[in-house]
């Protein structure tokens, strides 16, 4: 289950038309949600609220083996109406947005014309750059983390994140990312105070014309790579990858295939994720090391439980309106119920089952997530299938947001 921060961050990107899936760091995001999902441990409760159109707060408490800890988070965005149209409450949010699962890769889009973001008053520009501020304090360890995002233009963005922790070298670390996303390609320059790390990432999309308002094809190929160097430890790294993705508008079964290579470590990884039906998705990953000849096959799947929408909800509201007669309401109800019976493809997401197995581990991960009333829940367990073993970890997480 995505945290409240991840949900606000995604809503911020949607509201500002920033395509985070066009970044090299999210090259394998589709399969990663199915193969590397995390399980809740112990019991945790998260309560969040959008206190004003521009600010939100979140509080969490966790109990693990009798040890209780918590965290307090605050958010602020500008302009103040940026998240006004976002569905952030847990009783109204679309579950596919907050429950970790497969989502088709968003097609590249041409950037918005900067002039549409300009606001003039009396011959002076008064518009505010899109900004998101976030801070979180972990208790009782007194660990503080913060993040600052500012979009300089529809194609340029700066992200600064920092952590203050006495257990880290120099008491904390800070990382700065300068990103440029044109739709056709995306680049990121990274600097981290940890080991004075310098990095550069890039992703290029084939089959896309930035001069067109929409992608010229519903399938596209992406190629990218990254290189980084630590000034203090004199260590370097490099990786490269390919991604081929299709959307449901192009084929009946949207799928995503990726291949990544780390030549220094000799690590090769290939993933395949496909949404076979409306309710089911399967994913697989093969990892192979050319130096040790070790390999690992990981399989994952998700199964959504869809419940039909209430066909009489709209007609029930008609009876409450004083200007609508009972005869008219009954007629409307009959029409709605008839349309409901004819249209069986209208569903409301209620819950999802997820499972994951790997040849390198004798355990099976099981996760059940969904919504009960106004609460989102996540119930997970890791089971060791060897004789004499059993449940290794078990946890429950509840999330509420208003």
GIWO-V138451 format. One record per pair of residues at least 12 apart in sequence whose ideal C-beta (glycine too) atoms are under 7 Angstrom apart, sorted by the first residue. I is the first residue (numbers start at 0). J is the second residue. Records with the same first field share a line. If there is no record, write none. Layout:
# GIWO-V138451
I->J  J
This chain:
# GIWO-V138451
0->97  98  99  368  375  377  396  398
1->97  99
3->45  47  57  400
4->72  133
6->87  96  97
7->55  74
9->96
10->82  85  87
11->76  81  82  131
14->81  82  85
15->129  150
16->111  153
17->150  156  180
18->105  107  108  180
20->104  105
21->107  180  185  202
22->185  187  202
23->200  201  202  223  225
24->200
26->223  240  242  257  259
27->257  259  270
29->101  102  104  255  272
30->255  257  270  272  282  284
32->99  100  101
33->100  101  272  280  282  299  301
34->282  284  297  299  355
36->99  353  355  366
38->364  366  379  381  392  394
39->377  379  394  395  396
40->63  392  394
41->61  62  63  64  394
42->62  394  395
43->59  60  61  396
44->59  60  397
45->57  59  398
46->58  399
47->400
48->400  401
49->87
52->79  80  83
53->75  76  77  79
54->74  75
55->74
56->72  73
57->72
58->71
68->137  138  139
69->138
70->135  136  137  138
71->136
72->134  135
73->134
74->132  133
75->132
76->130  131
77->127  130
78->127
81->129
87->400
88->400  401
89->370  373  374  375  398  399  400
90->373
94->348  370
95->348
97->375
98->351  368
100->280  301  351
101->272  274  280  282  301
103->246  247  253
104->244  255
106->214  217  246
107->182  183  204  207  214  219
108->182
109->182  209  211  212
110->153  154  181  182
111->153
113->152  153
116->153
128->149  150  151
129->150
130->148  149
131->148
132->147
133->145  146
142->163  164
143->163
144->161  162
145->161
146->160
147->159
154->179  180  181
155->179
156->178
157->177
158->176  178
159->173  175
160->174
161->173
172->191  192  193
173->192
174->189  191
175->190
176->189
181->209
182->207  209
183->204  207  209
184->201  202  203  204
185->202
186->200  201
187->200
194->229  230  231  232
195->229  230  231
196->227  229
197->227  228  230
198->225  226  227
199->225  226
200->225
201->223  224
202->221  223
203->221  222  223
204->219  221
205->219  220
206->219  220
207->219
217->245  246  248  249
218->244  245  249
219->244
220->241  243
221->242
222->241
223->240
224->238  239  240
225->237  238
236->263
237->262  263
238->259  260  261
239->260
240->257  258  259
241->257  258
242->255  257
243->256
252->273  274  275
253->274
254->272  273
255->272
256->270  271
257->270
265->288  289  290
266->286  288
267->287  289
268->284  286
269->285
270->282  283  284
271->283
278->302  303  305
279->300  302
280->300  301
281->300
282->299
283->297  298
284->297
295->357  358  359
296->358
297->355  357
298->356
299->354  355
300->354
301->351  352  353
302->351  352
303->348  351
304->349  350
305->346  347  348  349
306->346  347  349
307->346
308->345  347
310->335  336  339
311->332  336
313->335
314->328  331  332  335
317->331
349->369  370
350->367  368  369
351->368  369
352->367
353->366
361->383  384  385
362->381  382  383  384  391
363->382  384
364->381
365->379  380  382
366->379
373->399
374->397  398  399
375->398
376->396  397
377->396
378->395
379->394
380->392  393
